[in-house]
Amino acid sequence: MALTGKRGVLALGCAGALLLFFDVGVRVLASNDEARFAVLARDVLRHGTWLLPRLGDTPYLNKPPLVAWLIAFASWPAGVVTQGTAVWPSLLAALGVTLLTWWIGRRLWDERVGLTAGFVVLTMHGVFTQARTAMPDMVLCLAMTGAMAAFVGSGFGAQPGALLACHLLLALGFLAKGPAALLGLVVIAVHALVTREGLWWRRLGPLRGAGVIAAVIGPWWLTAITSRGSEFVHDTVVTDWLVWFGPLTRLDAHTLLSPIAQTLAIVLPWSPLLPVAIVAVVRARDRMPAGGAAFLLAWLGVVFAVVALSSQQRMRYYLPLCPAAALLVAVWYHRLLPRQPALVGWAAAAAVAVGLIAWQVRDDARHNAATNLTAAAAVSSRDDLPLYTLGVPNLVASFYFDRPVKAVDAAPLAEGRLAPGYFLVDERALASWPAGCVTDRRGDGAANGRRFAVLRLPPPGCARPTGGAPSAG
């Protein structure tokens, strides 16, 4: 019997809850990217720094604080941020993306397309794995998917009220990860230019009202400028938002193939079907609901093209195209495939679900085994000396040891200007340790697969430039 209506979306929600939440709190936050917003959320809970949460004594402005707020809310009942509460916003966002993808498919096509698309996006590698991180990418994906759902609900711009909701959701996406959320406006613009008639600036009518985005992000923006002034403009706006994501400067085989490889990887295990679905939908676009095929192709194409042209390539940057890819696969399967063997479809879905759970259990174990902080925890419990890292993620140490941890850069190391303290030093950096800084080696550890030594540099420290390996105590 086919799953339809309330029974179908209930089954989809239950499948999402099972696949997403069975290992909550198991994975270690092993990199600075994974631990950053958990540390910010802890500062929010303890010191009430809602607009400008801090890393140490410095306000963090490279990304707006929405994800830190969400982690703080998730941690509020227990009063403490844990590696479990840190990922709740991403897990709930992934479930939200699943249900919104279902709604878009149902609204533009039918219940079968919606349910299939929801299951496909839920089981895509990008959504399934990013849901287990404390980074802002999954929340951004939820905001963009919600905005695209509101755009569909507005009749592709015909109803101003729903279009306002679209712009508000993009504003929330901006508060999650900055200007990347504005890709939603580009999708709307491309769709309008392709499907509407008349002068080009009149076709961009659905962008009217996008100024509400500035109104929503304005308070944080003004607070950041007031706090850091020109430093915020240079370090965040220019360097982190513009230069970091600037266009690629060279063309070679790697830069040309990397975006395709990243896209196919993030939509696994469905990537073999995506090119087939795209070709089939393009050929049958005239038989699709008005604007439906153009909408999905614009969504997928804009995210892919803009990220592909960026000089910075990360698989997670392609995450917002996953719902569009899932919808294309579902439309192809239910509307364009001549035969739809139900038994094969159910068997494939069951195999994917079981395979993902088995793979995730194994990957959690492998991931956690790559981090060992036991020796570092022993010295961090002592407050006689400060704690530093060299080549080791300092935010991971700060999160798990619940104390300030400062990363040492190359300059004081090369000049032999190191203050007394405990140092977590990457094994590859030991060769450059100043010989004049005599240390006691207190143990070894690992962080995200990288081995490190735990060293104690007692007072008075070292203050002369020398070279060599650390002395063993």
Secondary structure as UniProt FT lines:
FT   HELIX           5..21
FT   TURN            22..26
FT   HELIX           32..47
FT   STRAND          54..55
FT   TURN            56..57
FT   STRAND          58..59
FT   HELIX           66..75
FT   TURN            76..79
FT   TURN            83..84
FT   HELIX           85..87
FT   HELIX           88..108
FT   HELIX           111..122
FT   HELIX           125..130
FT   TURN            131..132
FT   HELIX           137..153
FT   TURN            154..158
FT   HELIX           160..177
FT   HELIX           178..182
FT   HELIX           183..195
FT   HELIX           200..203
FT   HELIX           205..207
FT   TURN            208..211
FT   HELIX           212..228
FT   HELIX           230..232
FT   HELIX           233..243
FT   TURN            244..245
FT   HELIX           253..266
FT   TURN            267..269
FT   TURN            271..272
FT   HELIX           273..283
FT   HELIX           285..287
FT   TURN            290..291
FT   HELIX           292..308
FT   HELIX           315..321
FT   HELIX           322..331
FT   HELIX           332..336
FT   HELIX           342..369
FT   HELIX           374..380
FT   STRAND          387..390
FT   HELIX           394..401
FT   STRAND          405..407
FT   HELIX           410..415
FT   STRAND          417..418
FT   STRAND          421..426
FT   HELIX           427..432
FT   TURN            435..436
FT   STRAND          440..447
FT   TURN            448..449
FT   STRAND          450..457
FT   TURN            459..460
FT   STRAND          462..463
//
